[in-house]
């Protein structure tokens, strides 16, 4: 190749540079390209993900909670739940709870609550205690129905105190009912805390004379109440 091959517009300096580049390319093409030495692939790096909530937790919409509540009570209609839940001052009527749960009342021109508050949490706790107390009377007290006909406590019980594996399996049934996933997937300390709660309540009520519920039944009410009022059941 000659400088004339670079075009008529190229100056002398540009001709020299282009000739040097062409010579370099030609030289590279003539020599053999050696492969690089093999080496291990770089290790994978761990990406840190910040999964912490960026907003304050909020209560689930009251309609969602009430639908779940009716399901936990055996899929009954609201008035049937009201009739079954009444007794010993634990449940009055739905009209006494709907406004506290944040639902609007168009008859009194009360709008929907704009944000959650402690009154809502207290009302949810009251409903949860009524559910657990009435469910344990239906499922475990006296002559209990078959396991398939029970509302909440769908497991077998024995007169003897349950062993640790038996207690964990029964708590797992309640955990799946109220929180929607196995107890084994929960934080490790949760199982031991619920087991300790059950045994502490049973021991505390062991000496009560003429109890309405047996110590074991009272222990199950405590575990049930702890789960139905758990933040994972009420907040999102």
SVG drawing of the C-alpha trace seen along z (x, -y; Angstrom):
<svg xmlns="http://www.w3.org/2000/svg" viewBox="-79 -18 84 58">
<polyline fill="none" stroke="black" stroke-width="0.4" points="0.0,0.0 1.2,-3.5 0.3,-6.9 -1.8,-7.5 -4.2,-4.7 -5.3,-6.8 -7.2,-9.4 -6.5,-12.8 -7.8,-14.7 -5.2,-13.1 -2.4,-15.4 1.2,-14.3 0.9,-13.8 -2.3,-11.8 -0.7,-9.7 2.2,-8.8 -0.2,-7.8 -2.4,-5.7 0.5,-3.9 1.8,-3.1 -1.6,-1.7 -1.8,0.4 1.7,1.8 0.8,2.7 -2.4,4.5 -0.5,6.4 2.1,7.4 -0.5,8.7 -2.1,10.7 1.2,12.4 2.0,13.4 0.3,16.3 -2.1,15.3 -1.3,17.3 -4.2,18.3 -4.2,17.0 -3.4,19.4 -6.4,21.1 -7.5,19.8 -10.4,20.4 -13.6,18.4 -14.1,15.6 -16.2,16.4 -19.8,15.4 -20.5,12.3 -23.4,12.2 -25.9,9.4 -27.3,7.8 -31.0,7.2 -32.7,4.9 -36.0,6.6 -36.9,4.4 -40.3,2.6 -40.0,-0.9 -43.4,-1.9 -45.2,-1.3 -47.3,1.9 -51.0,1.4 -54.1,3.3 -55.6,5.4 -58.9,4.0 -61.7,4.9 -63.7,6.7 -60.7,9.1 -60.4,9.7 -64.1,10.3 -64.2,12.8 -61.3,14.7 -63.0,14.5 -66.2,16.0 -64.1,18.8 -62.3,19.5 -65.6,19.8 -66.6,22.6 -67.9,20.6 -71.0,19.5 -73.2,16.5 -72.5,13.3 -75.7,13.7 -74.9,17.3 -71.4,16.4 -73.0,13.7 -75.3,16.3 -72.5,18.8 -70.0,16.3 -72.2,14.7 -71.9,15.7 -70.1,14.6 -69.8,11.1 -67.2,11.9 -69.3,10.9 -72.3,8.6 -73.4,7.9 -71.8,7.0 -73.1,3.4 -70.9,2.9 -67.7,3.8 -68.1,2.6 -67.5,-1.1 -64.5,-0.2 -63.0,1.9 -63.1,-1.2 -66.1,-0.3 -68.3,-3.2 -71.8,-3.7 -73.9,-5.5 -76.9,-5.6 -75.0,-7.9 -72.9,-9.5 -69.7,-8.1 -66.9,-7.7 -64.5,-4.8 -61.5,-5.2 -58.6,-6.7 -55.9,-4.9 -55.5,-2.2 -55.6,-2.9 -55.4,-1.2 -59.2,-0.8 -59.1,1.3 -56.4,3.5 -58.3,3.9 -61.4,4.9 -59.5,7.5 -58.2,8.9 -61.7,9.1 -63.0,10.9 -60.0,13.3 -60.6,14.2 -64.3,14.8 -63.4,17.0 -60.9,19.1 -63.0,19.5 -66.1,20.5 -64.2,22.8 -62.5,24.7 -65.9,25.3 -67.2,26.6 -64.1,28.6 -62.6,30.0 -65.0,29.5 -67.2,32.4 -67.9,34.8 -66.0,33.2 -67.1,33.9 -65.0,35.8 -61.8,34.1 -63.3,33.4 -66.3,31.5 -64.1,29.3 -63.9,25.6 -60.4,24.6 -58.8,27.3 -58.7,30.0 -56.4,32.4 -56.7,35.3 -56.2,34.7 -55.4,37.2 -56.0,37.0 -52.3,37.2 -50.1,34.1 -48.7,34.1 -45.1,34.8 -43.0,32.1 -43.5,33.6 -47.3,34.0 -47.6,30.5 -45.6,29.1 -47.8,31.0 -51.0,29.6 -49.6,26.0 -48.7,26.5 -52.4,27.1 -53.3,23.7 -50.4,22.0 -51.5,23.1 -55.1,22.1 -54.4,18.5 -51.1,17.6 -51.3,19.8 -48.0,21.7 -46.3,24.4 -44.8,23.7 -41.5,25.1 -41.1,22.1 -41.6,19.6 -38.7,18.0 -37.0,20.7 -38.0,19.2 -41.7,19.1 -42.4,22.8 -40.6,22.8 -42.5,19.7 -45.9,21.1 -45.1,24.4 -43.9,22.6 -47.1,20.5 -49.3,23.6 -47.4,25.3 -47.3,22.2 -51.1,21.6 -51.8,25.3 -49.7,25.2 -51.2,21.9 -54.8,23.3 -54.0,26.7 -55.3,25.9 -58.4,24.0 -61.6,25.4 -64.6,26.1 -63.1,24.4 -65.3,23.7 -62.6,25.1 -59.9,27.6 -56.3,26.5 -55.5,28.0 -58.4,26.3 -57.4,23.0 -53.9,23.6 -55.3,24.0 -57.3,20.9 -54.1,19.0 -52.2,20.4 -55.2,19.8 -55.5,16.2 -51.8,15.6 -52.0,16.7 -55.2,15.0 -53.9,11.7 -50.4,12.2 -49.2,9.3 -48.9,11.6 -52.7,12.3 -53.7,8.7 -51.1,6.5 -49.5,6.3"/>
</svg>
